[in-house]
């Protein structure tokens, strides 16, 4: 392919420029860049990829992401910079099309065929490992990364949260005393000061619950009551999350807040509600519909069109989206302003990833975002840490606690404890955890670092001209070609496979590996046959 790239023209935030300069000055084989959720890690990766491809110090690019629905989003972000990556690449293809610089794949996809990626990276290759802490989710993932990319020219690991190693270290990351060592870090406080992130407010929802526990006994407690047993705390939390009276009132409050924001601040402001499992997501969506009259987008990961539904919601002005895990990490929807944390996962990593969906600024960084959550002791503590000290180190546990294990191993489809039964719950009171030294600029006693007066902030990152990824462009061409082939087959009484065989012979082989240019030539050939009314 002609892999010459045009000069870089996209705007960069100051931290992205600084991180790029830090990497460029040293050109290390391995580097870890930690940047707060919403800061724009993908744009940084695009800048670095553009640079090394343009100077031809590398000839191929692979980006590895944690979830399937992030592949298209990443490919489009790279396409804005002129870097063409195939987000629909399948292991079975065995090779890349000649008109792409590389591909976007998932950690799971990579783990299924590490030998394939080792072969594909025999040429000088840049590997970008997005949200690298996910390499610790399964032992095989880390081993596969080492096998696949052990000899890559450069490996850039990205993460929205610092992490620790408490067992097998994640590949290509340096540690000191178990803590990862970042080559460049950009935290929430700096992002808020730069106008990249929004101030975040936590309305904590109190209440009272009654339930039959796993022990078969009746229990009752408000959130103000201390429960010594983790099991009892988990049961109380689940009770309020599944009981219509409690969660319905929270939904009503959050919707009223969103309606006010849409009326006075941003007409396209959106809300995200995260659920425990798919059944719970459907329950919450129905309750939101009944309470507010709003029709939410519901995203379930086993649906074929899940990624498209997320993308469509991001582009729309619809008020609400309900999901399980899919929108908890990596998804760029800057218009999200209100969240409802209706999950029973109480790990710090998961909680902060959810909060990261709301802090990305769109326009003024002073716009507030609101995350409604139960006033559970553990969640209250997590919210306090976010508002009090974002520089704290997060932990990725190899031995997950029982709640997260239930979420991940039993899957989001939802497993129900036979003995547990929610009886009643109601909202009783609300307190607000707002700002802290991180999210309230006026709360700083010391003066914040001064902003250079001569350097205006760039426009929000996603607001570039609409660009198709190379895979999307090919899909449109293939669909158009298929329609034309059908027309030719009917007109000339020739089987589809004979027409495709003729095209494959003339234009570079199987359609699965066809370039954009090859697909265009195939279309032109069929159009010529139809115009001349002759198959030749």
C-alpha positions, 0 to 999 in steps of 0.5 A: 500500500501507499502508506505515506501519511499527510502531516499531523493536523489534529489538535492536541491537549497539553498533556498529549503533547508533553507525553508525546515529547517524553516518549519521542525523546527516549524512544523506549521499547516499552512505555506506560502512559497513565491518563485519567478517564476522559483525558484522551488516551486514544488521541495520544496513541493516534499521534504516536502511531502517526509519527512512527508510521510517517517516518517509517520506523515501523511498518505495522500497527496493532492496537489491543482493547479490552472489549469488542465494542471499543474496536470501531471507536478506536479505528475511527479515532485513528482514521481521523489522523489518516491511520488506517486500521481494520477493526473487523479483522478476524484471526481466520483471515490469516493476513492483513489487507494491503491497504491498512496499517494494521488492526484493532483486536481484543485481548481475548481475540489475541489470546486465541491465536498468539502465534498468528500475531507473532507472525504478523509482527515480524516486520517492525511493529508498534503495539498499543495495549489499551487499558493494560490492567486487563491483561491481568484478568486471565493468566492466559492473556498475559502469556499470550501478549508475551508470545505475540508481541515479545519482539515488537519494535515498540509497545505502548501500554495505556491505562486510565488507572494506576495498578499494582501487581499482587502475583504475576506481573503484567507484561511489558510494565515496570514495577517497584515494590509491586506498584507500576511505574508510569513513564508519564502520568496525568491525573484527575486533578490536573485534568480538572485544572486544564478544563479536560474533566468536569467537577463530579457530585455524588448524591448518596441515597439513603434508605431502609431495606427488608430481606430474607438472607441466604441463611433463611432468616429475616433481616432489616436495616437502614443504610445508617445502621452498621452491618459487620457482615459483608454478606449482610451488607451485600444483601442490603445493597441488592435489596434496594437495587431490585426493589421498585420503591427504592430504585424507582425513587432514585430514577425519578430524582436522577431524571429530574436532574437530567431534565433540568440540565437539558433545559438550562445547560445542555439540551443533549445531556444524557444519563447512564444507568449501570445494572447488575445483570441483563435481567436487572437491566431490563427491569430498570429500563422498564421502571425508567419508562414507567416512571418518566415516560422516557424510552431508554437505549438498552445495551446487552453485550450478547446482542449483535448490534450492541456496539452500534447501539452505543455509537447511535446513542452517543450521536443522538440527543436521547436522554437515557442508556441502560447497560451492564458492563459495556459502557463502564470503560473506554466509551466516549460519550461526552454528553453524559451528565447524570449517572445511576450506579445500580450495580452491586460491584463495590471494587474501586477499579470498577467504580472509578471506571464508571465515574470516568464516563461522566468526567469528560468535558464537552465545552466548558470544563466547569459543567457539573456531572452527577452520579447517584448511588446507594449510601452503602458504606463501601460505595460512600468510601469509594466516592470519598476517595474520588473526591478527596484524593485521586492520586491514590493508587488503585489495585487490580486484584487477582483474587476478586472479592465475591461480588466481582467474581459473581459478576464476571464468572457467572456473567452478566446474565445473572445468577439468583441466590435461591435463599435470598429474597428482597422484601421491601425497600424505600429511599429515606434521605439524601446526602451529597458528597461533592467536590473535595479538593479534586472536583471543586476548584473553589475548595482549593486553599492553595492557589492552583497552578497558573494556566499559560495565558497565551495557550488556549485549550483545543476544541473538544477531541471528538468534534472532528469531521466525520470519518469512516474507518477502513473496515466501515468503508469496505463494508459499504463497498461490499454491500453495494457490490453484492447488490450489483452482483445480484442484479448482474446474476439475474440479468445475465442468468449467471450464478453469483459464484461465477461472477465473484470468481471472475472479479477475484481473478481480475482484481487481486484475489478473495474478497475477504482480503480485498483493498478499498481500491480493489472493491471500487474496481470490482463495482466499476466492472459490474456497473460496466457490464450492466451498462453494456448489458453484457457479462464479459 
